[in-house]
Amino acid sequence: MPLFRLVLLLVAFAFSACHAAEPAKPNFVIIFVDDMGYGDVGCFGGTIQSPRLDEMATEGMRFTSFYGQQVCGPSRSAILTGCYPMRVAEKGNIKNIHPVLHDKEVTIAEVLKDRGYATGCFGKWDQAGHTQVGFDPKLMPNHQGFDYYYGTPSSNDGKIDLYRNAKLIEENSDMSLVTKRYTDEVIGFIEKHKDEPFFIYNPHTMPHTRLGASADFRGKSPRGLYGDVINEIDYSVGRVLDTIERLGLAKNTYVIFTSDNGPWLIHNKNKADGTGPKDHGGSAGVLRSGKVSTWEGGIRVPTIVWAPDRVAPGTTCATIASTMDLLPTLAALSGGKAPTDRKLDGEDIRHLLEGAFDQATKEKTFFGYQTTELQSVRQGSWKLHLARAKQREWNPFANNAHIAEVDNFASETPALYNLDDDIGESKDIAAAHSDVVAQLLRLAESARADLGDYNRIGSGQRFFDPGPKRKTEAQWIN
């Protein structure tokens, strides 16, 4: 055999061996529902039927101390960037209630797109302006790392308009069909990209009000329209899982189900936990309060990870984790890295997915912000609510229409709870544990210095635009 042919064969063999040794990149699907409470899922103690989510938990892992943010827009910033919403830059150096995410921020879609993933977003965006009209088109998903977009710019408080990529395809869309239509699009994207790695971000519009369920589900749940909506979401999750299995992708796909924040209580009788057929908001179950609060019911969310042969079935993770952990974790699972040119607040939690709970970060801390005000600190089983005023003139949630009076009060001193013993935050034990209070107050001060507070700009906040940094206390757009 001529020498040059032998050399070519050896090179080809070496290339083939290297290529064969490279593991296939896993697919990722994040299903991110809007305002579903901890008590709205059967496997988290809920009373609404959710057979597919319960099955997903039986076949995967439940996270019982998993955190979002206290309201819609900030939760979306956190999951997309791996950062506290207080850290991320916004257009014009302003800190909005619902962030207007700066295009220089790096999203999870951009990280995975650089790894060769097909990226699709299906649902509520809420990062280019908290409005259906007048949002910034240059900050929509196609400019933030997503190859394909089908969804609506913001919340469905009054109506939703549907877009396919940058094109408006339907004004004032039928709210009862939106869950089905998003799911149809997700399934179509999976089928189209089944032979390459894909990342799907599916931020559902429901069960944020106004509520809507399709004819197959409307009027079927004893919990009323809200139950109908949850039943349809549950069924839609099942459709996605069935598609992944039908296409033979189950053993190379992670499906993550979670919620942006706790339940919307303003549409329940007396702003109470949703239980009755006429309640149009959800339930936090054993947790206290709901959306817009930094009580556990506002920020702790039901979360399930399904990944056959990668995540052990029927497992429960009780250690602290959050939506901010998803970017660094998915980056690592893809064989890549999270951005290193900026600080992230999330961490790689692959060890938790592998069941190595003893490797959990023992000092992991979660800071609870309401808009720009730091209100709570959790570390381990301890949760400290900081002293605060009931009303601040700058805070649009000061007279909080969402929170029952019993949960919306001023406090001149911090309140401490042991969540292992008192998950409902009912007994303040600060007087008996002054050392723990002091430790958590030190952590709170470190957060104020880094992330900022309502009256303070943090050293770690990002500002990319020229001009002054955000004002404190009084600068809000929406």
C-alpha positions as CSV (number, residue, x, y, z in Angstrom):
1,M,0.0,0.0,0.0
2,P,1.4,3.4,-1.0
3,L,2.6,5.4,2.0
4,F,0.3,8.4,1.3
5,R,-2.8,6.0,1.3
6,L,-1.6,4.5,4.6
7,V,-1.3,8.0,6.1
8,L,-4.8,9.0,4.9
9,L,-6.3,5.8,6.4
10,L,-4.6,6.4,9.8
11,V,-5.8,10.0,9.8
12,A,-9.4,8.9,8.9
13,F,-9.2,6.2,11.6
14,A,-8.1,8.7,14.2
15,F,-10.8,11.2,13.3
16,S,-13.4,8.4,13.4
17,A,-12.2,7.3,16.8
18,C,-12.3,10.8,18.3
19,H,-15.7,11.4,16.8
20,A,-17.1,8.2,18.1
21,A,-15.7,8.9,21.6
22,E,-17.5,12.2,21.9
23,P,-20.8,11.6,23.7
24,A,-24.0,12.8,22.2
25,K,-25.1,16.1,23.5
26,P,-28.3,15.7,25.6
27,N,-31.5,17.5,24.6
28,F,-33.1,19.9,27.1
29,V,-36.8,20.9,27.5
30,I,-37.8,23.4,30.2
31,I,-41.5,23.7,30.8
32,F,-42.0,26.9,32.8
33,V,-45.6,27.5,33.9
34,D,-47.0,30.8,35.1
35,D,-48.3,31.2,38.7
36,M,-48.7,27.5,39.5
37,G,-48.5,27.0,43.2
38,Y,-46.7,24.4,45.3
39,G,-50.1,22.9,46.2
40,D,-51.4,22.6,42.6
41,V,-49.6,19.4,41.8
42,G,-50.6,16.0,43.2
43,C,-47.1,14.8,44.0
44,F,-46.5,17.9,46.0
45,G,-49.6,17.3,48.1
46,G,-52.1,19.1,45.8
47,T,-55.7,18.1,45.3
48,I,-56.0,18.9,41.6
49,Q,-55.5,15.8,39.5
50,S,-52.1,15.8,37.7
51,P,-51.5,12.2,36.6
52,R,-48.8,12.9,34.1
53,L,-46.8,15.2,36.4
54,D,-47.1,12.6,39.1
55,E,-45.9,10.0,36.7
56,M,-43.0,12.2,35.7
57,A,-42.0,12.5,39.4
58,T,-42.3,8.7,39.9
59,E,-39.9,8.3,36.9
60,G,-37.7,11.2,37.9
61,M,-36.8,13.6,40.7
62,R,-38.9,16.0,42.8
63,F,-37.2,19.1,44.1
64,T,-38.9,20.3,47.3
65,S,-36.8,23.3,48.1
66,F,-36.6,24.8,44.6
67,Y,-37.0,28.6,44.2
68,G,-38.2,31.0,41.5
69,Q,-38.6,34.7,42.0
70,Q,-41.7,36.5,43.5
71,V,-43.3,37.7,40.2
72,C,-43.3,36.9,36.5
73,G,-40.7,39.1,34.7
74,P,-38.0,38.7,37.3
75,S,-38.4,34.9,37.3
76,R,-37.9,34.9,33.6
77,S,-34.7,37.0,33.9
78,A,-33.4,34.6,36.5
79,I,-34.0,31.4,34.5
80,L,-32.6,32.9,31.3
81,T,-29.4,34.4,32.7
82,G,-28.6,32.4,35.8
83,C,-28.6,35.6,37.9
84,Y,-30.7,37.4,40.4
85,P,-32.9,39.9,38.6
86,M,-31.2,42.7,40.6
87,R,-27.9,41.8,39.0
88,V,-28.8,41.8,35.4
89,A,-28.5,44.9,33.1
90,E,-31.6,46.5,31.6
91,K,-32.1,48.8,28.8
92,G,-31.4,52.4,29.9
93,N,-29.8,51.4,33.2
94,I,-33.3,51.3,34.8
95,K,-34.5,48.6,37.2
96,N,-38.1,47.8,36.1
97,I,-40.5,45.7,38.1
98,H,-40.5,43.3,35.1
99,P,-36.9,43.5,33.7
100,V,-36.3,44.7,30.1
101,L,-33.4,42.4,29.6
102,H,-30.4,44.1,28.0
103,D,-29.1,42.5,24.8
104,K,-25.6,42.3,26.3
105,E,-26.8,39.8,28.9
106,V,-26.1,36.2,28.0
107,T,-29.0,33.9,28.0
108,I,-29.1,30.1,28.4
109,A,-30.2,29.9,24.7
110,E,-27.1,31.7,23.6
111,V,-24.9,29.4,25.6
112,L,-26.4,26.3,24.1
113,K,-26.7,27.8,20.6
114,D,-22.9,28.2,20.7
115,R,-22.7,24.4,21.5
116,G,-24.6,23.6,18.3
117,Y,-28.1,23.4,19.7
118,A,-31.3,24.2,17.8
119,T,-33.1,26.6,20.2
120,G,-36.8,27.3,20.4
121,C,-39.0,29.5,22.7
122,F,-42.7,28.8,22.9
123,G,-44.8,31.0,25.1
124,K,-44.7,34.1,27.3
125,W,-41.5,36.2,26.9
126,D,-41.9,39.2,29.2
127,Q,-38.4,40.5,28.8
128,A,-38.8,43.2,26.3
129,G,-41.5,45.2,28.2
130,H,-44.4,44.0,30.3
131,T,-46.9,44.8,27.6
132,Q,-48.6,43.3,24.6
133,V,-47.9,46.5,22.5
134,G,-45.0,48.9,22.6
135,F,-42.4,46.4,23.6
136,D,-38.9,46.6,22.2
137,P,-38.7,44.2,19.2
138,K,-34.9,44.1,19.4
139,L,-35.1,42.4,22.8
140,M,-37.4,39.6,21.7
141,P,-36.3,35.9,21.7
142,N,-34.9,35.9,18.2
143,H,-32.3,38.5,19.4
144,Q,-31.6,36.7,22.6
145,G,-30.3,33.3,21.3
146,F,-33.5,31.6,20.0
147,D,-33.6,30.3,16.5
148,Y,-37.4,30.1,16.5
149,Y,-40.1,31.8,18.5
150,Y,-43.8,31.2,18.8
151,G,-45.6,33.0,21.6
152,T,-46.7,36.3,23.1
153,P,-44.7,39.3,24.3
154,S,-46.0,39.4,27.9
155,S,-48.8,38.4,30.3
156,N,-52.4,37.7,29.5
157,D,-53.9,40.1,32.0
158,G,-56.3,41.4,29.3
159,K,-55.4,39.8,26.0
160,I,-52.5,38.1,24.2
161,D,-51.2,38.6,20.7
162,L,-49.4,35.7,19.0
163,Y,-46.1,36.0,17.1
164,R,-44.1,33.6,15.0
165,N,-40.6,34.9,15.2
166,A,-40.9,38.6,14.6
167,K,-44.2,38.5,12.7
168,L,-47.5,39.2,14.4
169,I,-49.8,36.3,13.3
170,E,-52.9,36.8,15.5
171,E,-54.2,39.7,17.6
172,N,-56.3,39.1,20.6
173,S,-55.8,35.3,20.4
174,D,-58.3,32.8,21.9
175,M,-57.0,32.3,25.5
176,S,-58.6,28.9,25.7
177,L,-56.4,27.5,22.9
178,V,-53.0,28.9,23.9
179,T,-51.8,25.9,26.0
180,K,-52.6,23.5,23.2
181,R,-51.1,25.7,20.5
182,Y,-47.8,26.1,22.4
183,T,-47.6,22.3,22.9
184,D,-48.3,21.6,19.3
185,E,-45.4,23.9,18.3
186,V,-43.1,22.3,20.9
187,I,-43.9,18.9,19.5
188,G,-43.3,20.1,15.9
189,F,-39.9,21.5,16.9
190,I,-38.9,18.3,18.5
191,E,-39.9,16.3,15.4
192,K,-38.0,18.7,13.1
193,H,-34.8,18.6,15.2
194,K,-34.8,15.0,16.5
195,D,-31.5,14.3,14.8
196,E,-29.6,17.1,16.4
197,P,-29.3,18.5,19.9
198,F,-32.1,20.8,20.8
199,F,-33.1,23.2,23.6
200,I,-36.7,24.1,24.2
201,Y,-37.9,26.8,26.6
202,N,-41.6,26.6,27.0
203,P,-42.8,29.4,29.3
204,H,-46.6,28.7,29.4
205,T,-49.1,31.6,29.6
206,M,-51.3,29.6,32.0
207,P,-52.4,29.4,34.8
208,H,-51.8,33.2,35.0
209,T,-55.2,34.9,34.7
210,R,-57.2,35.4,32.6
211,L,-57.7,31.7,32.5
212,G,-58.6,29.6,29.5
213,A,-58.9,25.9,28.8
214,S,-59.9,24.1,25.6
215,A,-63.1,22.3,25.0
216,D,-61.7,18.9,26.0
217,F,-60.9,20.2,29.5
218,R,-63.3,23.1,30.2
219,G,-65.9,22.2,32.9
220,K,-64.3,18.8,33.7
221,S,-62.5,19.5,37.0
222,P,-64.2,19.8,40.4
223,R,-61.8,22.6,41.1
224,G,-63.5,24.8,38.5
225,L,-61.8,26.6,35.6
226,Y,-58.5,26.8,37.4
227,G,-58.5,23.0,37.8
228,D,-59.4,22.7,34.1
229,V,-56.4,24.7,33.2
230,I,-54.1,22.6,35.4
231,N,-55.5,19.4,33.9
232,E,-54.7,20.7,30.4
233,I,-51.2,21.7,31.4
234,D,-50.7,18.3,32.9
235,Y,-52.0,16.6,29.7
236,S,-49.7,18.8,27.6
237,V,-46.6,17.8,29.6
238,G,-47.6,14.2,28.9
239,R,-47.9,14.9,25.2
240,V,-44.3,16.3,25.2
241,L,-43.0,13.2,27.1
242,D,-44.8,10.9,24.8
243,T,-43.3,12.5,21.8
244,I,-39.8,12.2,23.2
245,E,-40.4,8.5,23.9
246,R,-42.0,7.9,20.5
247,L,-39.0,9.4,18.8
248,G,-36.5,7.3,20.8
249,L,-35.0,10.4,22.5
250,A,-35.9,9.6,26.2
251,K,-32.5,8.4,27.2
252,N,-30.8,11.5,25.9
253,T,-33.2,14.2,27.0
254,Y,-33.7,16.2,30.2
255,V,-37.2,17.5,30.8
256,I,-37.5,20.1,33.6
257,F,-40.9,21.2,34.9
258,T,-41.2,24.2,37.2
259,S,-43.1,27.4,37.9
260,D,-42.1,31.0,37.8
261,N,-43.5,31.9,41.2
262,G,-46.2,31.0,43.7
263,P,-50.0,31.2,43.1
264,W,-52.0,34.3,42.2
265,L,-54.2,34.7,45.3
266,I,-55.9,38.0,44.3
267,H,-58.6,36.0,42.4
268,N,-59.4,33.8,45.3
269,K,-62.0,34.5,48.1
270,N,-60.4,36.7,50.7
271,K,-57.0,36.3,48.9
272,A,-56.8,32.8,50.5
273,D,-55.2,29.7,49.3
274,G,-57.2,28.5,46.3
275,T,-59.4,25.5,47.0
276,G,-63.0,26.3,45.8
277,P,-64.4,25.9,42.3
278,K,-64.8,29.6,41.9
279,D,-61.2,30.4,42.9
280,H,-59.3,31.5,39.8
281,G,-55.9,31.4,41.5
282,G,-53.9,28.5,42.8
283,S,-52.8,27.0,46.0
284,A,-49.5,27.1,47.9
285,G,-50.5,24.1,49.9
286,V,-48.5,23.9,53.1
287,L,-46.6,27.1,52.3
288,R,-47.5,30.6,53.5
289,S,-49.0,33.2,51.2
290,G,-48.4,33.4,47.4
291,K,-47.2,35.4,44.4
292,V,-45.5,38.8,44.9
293,S,-44.5,37.8,48.5
294,T,-41.2,36.5,49.8
295,W,-43.0,34.0,52.0
296,E,-42.3,30.5,50.9
297,G,-45.6,30.4,49.1
298,G,-44.5,33.2,46.8
299,I,-41.1,31.9,45.8
300,R,-40.8,28.1,46.5
301,V,-42.2,26.3,43.4
302,P,-43.0,22.7,42.4
303,T,-40.2,21.3,40.3
304,I,-39.6,17.9,38.6
305,V,-36.7,16.6,36.5
306,W,-37.2,13.7,34.2
307,A,-34.3,12.0,32.5
308,P,-34.5,8.2,32.1
309,D,-31.2,6.4,32.9
310,R,-29.7,9.8,34.0
311,V,-31.9,10.8,36.9
312,A,-32.9,8.0,39.3
313,P,-36.6,7.3,39.4
314,G,-38.7,8.2,42.5
315,T,-36.1,10.4,44.1
316,T,-36.6,13.6,46.1
317,C,-34.0,16.4,46.5
318,A,-34.7,18.5,49.5
319,T,-31.6,20.8,49.3
320,I,-31.9,24.4,48.1
321,A,-31.8,24.9,44.4
322,S,-33.3,27.5,42.0
323,T,-34.0,28.4,38.5
324,M,-30.7,30.3,38.4
325,D,-28.9,26.9,38.6
326,L,-30.3,25.8,35.3
327,L,-28.0,27.8,33.0
328,P,-24.7,26.6,34.5
329,T,-26.0,23.0,34.9
330,L,-27.3,22.7,31.3
331,A,-24.1,24.3,30.0
332,A,-22.0,21.7,31.8
333,L,-24.3,18.8,30.7
334,S,-23.8,20.0,27.1
335,G,-20.1,19.8,27.5
336,G,-19.7,23.5,27.5
337,K,-19.2,26.2,30.1
338,A,-21.3,29.0,31.5
339,P,-20.1,32.6,30.8
340,T,-16.9,33.4,32.6
341,D,-16.8,37.2,31.8
342,R,-19.5,38.0,34.4
343,K,-20.7,36.8,37.7
344,L,-23.5,34.3,37.9
345,D,-25.6,33.5,40.9
346,G,-26.5,29.9,39.9
347,E,-24.3,26.9,40.3
348,D,-23.8,23.6,38.4
349,I,-26.1,21.1,40.3
350,R,-25.3,18.0,38.2
351,H,-24.4,16.3,41.5
352,L,-28.0,16.7,42.7
353,L,-29.4,15.3,39.5
354,E,-27.1,12.3,40.1
355,G,-28.4,11.8,43.6
356,A,-25.2,12.9,45.3
357,F,-27.0,15.0,47.8
358,D,-24.1,14.8,50.3
359,Q,-22.1,17.0,47.8
360,A,-24.7,19.8,48.0
361,T,-23.2,23.2,48.8
362,K,-23.7,23.3,52.6
363,E,-23.7,27.1,52.8
364,K,-26.0,27.7,49.8
365,T,-28.1,30.8,50.3
366,F,-31.2,32.1,48.6
367,F,-32.1,35.8,48.9
368,G,-35.7,36.8,48.6
369,Y,-36.3,40.2,46.8
370,Q,-39.7,41.9,46.4
371,T,-39.0,44.2,43.4
372,T,-35.8,45.9,44.5
373,E,-36.2,45.3,48.3
374,L,-34.3,42.5,50.0
375,Q,-36.8,40.9,52.3
376,S,-35.6,37.4,53.2
377,V,-32.6,35.2,53.5
378,R,-32.6,31.4,53.5
379,Q,-29.7,29.2,54.4
380,G,-30.1,25.5,55.3
381,S,-33.2,25.1,57.3
382,W,-33.2,28.7,58.5
383,K,-35.2,31.5,56.9
384,L,-35.0,35.1,58.1
385,H,-37.5,37.8,57.2
386,L,-35.8,41.2,57.5
387,A,-37.4,44.1,59.3
388,R,-39.4,46.2,56.8
389,A,-42.0,48.7,56.4
390,K,-45.5,47.7,55.2
391,Q,-45.5,50.5,52.7
392,R,-42.8,52.4,50.8
393,E,-44.0,55.1,48.4
394,W,-41.7,53.9,45.6
395,N,-42.9,50.3,45.8
396,P,-45.9,49.5,43.5
397,F,-46.6,46.5,45.7
398,A,-46.5,48.3,49.0
399,N,-50.2,48.2,49.4
400,N,-50.1,44.7,48.1
401,A,-53.4,43.7,46.5
402,H,-52.1,40.2,46.0
403,I,-51.3,39.4,49.7
404,A,-53.8,38.9,52.5
405,E,-53.5,41.4,55.3
406,V,-52.3,38.7,57.7
407,D,-49.2,38.2,55.5
408,N,-48.6,41.9,54.7
409,F,-47.4,43.7,57.8
410,A,-44.6,46.0,59.0
411,S,-41.9,44.5,61.2
412,E,-39.4,46.5,63.3
413,T,-37.3,43.4,64.0
414,P,-36.3,40.3,62.0
415,A,-38.3,37.1,62.2
416,L,-36.7,33.7,62.1
417,Y,-38.2,30.4,61.1
418,N,-36.9,26.8,61.0
419,L,-38.4,25.5,57.7
420,D,-37.6,21.9,58.6
421,D,-39.9,22.2,61.7
422,D,-42.2,24.9,60.5
423,I,-42.6,24.9,56.7
424,G,-45.6,27.2,57.0
425,E,-43.5,30.0,58.7
426,S,-45.9,30.3,61.6
427,K,-43.6,30.6,64.7
428,D,-41.0,33.3,65.0
429,I,-38.1,31.8,67.0
430,A,-35.6,34.7,66.5
431,A,-35.4,35.4,70.3
432,A,-34.2,31.9,71.0
433,H,-31.5,31.9,68.2
434,S,-29.7,35.2,68.2
435,D,-26.6,33.7,66.8
436,V,-28.5,32.4,63.7
437,V,-30.2,35.8,63.3
438,A,-26.8,37.5,63.4
439,Q,-25.3,35.1,60.8
440,L,-28.2,35.6,58.4
441,L,-28.1,39.4,58.9
442,R,-24.4,39.3,57.8
443,L,-25.5,37.4,54.7
444,A,-28.2,40.0,54.0
445,E,-25.6,42.8,54.2
446,S,-23.3,40.9,51.8
447,A,-26.3,40.7,49.4
448,R,-27.0,44.4,49.8
449,A,-23.4,45.3,49.0
450,D,-23.3,43.0,45.9
451,L,-26.8,43.0,44.5
452,G,-28.2,46.2,46.0
453,D,-31.4,47.1,47.7
454,Y,-34.2,49.5,47.3
455,N,-32.1,52.4,48.6
456,R,-28.7,51.1,47.4
457,I,-26.9,50.2,44.2
458,G,-24.8,47.1,44.6
459,S,-21.2,46.8,43.4
460,G,-22.2,43.7,41.4
461,Q,-25.1,45.2,39.5
462,R,-24.5,45.4,35.7
463,F,-25.1,48.6,33.7
464,F,-24.2,48.5,30.0
465,D,-25.6,51.8,28.7
466,P,-24.0,55.3,29.0
467,G,-25.5,57.7,31.5
468,P,-26.3,57.5,35.1
469,K,-27.1,54.2,36.9
470,R,-30.6,53.6,38.1
471,K,-32.0,55.8,40.8
472,T,-32.9,54.2,44.0
473,E,-36.4,54.1,45.6
474,A,-38.4,55.9,42.9
475,Q,-37.4,54.9,39.3
476,W,-40.0,52.6,37.8
477,I,-41.5,52.4,34.3
478,N,-44.1,49.7,34.6
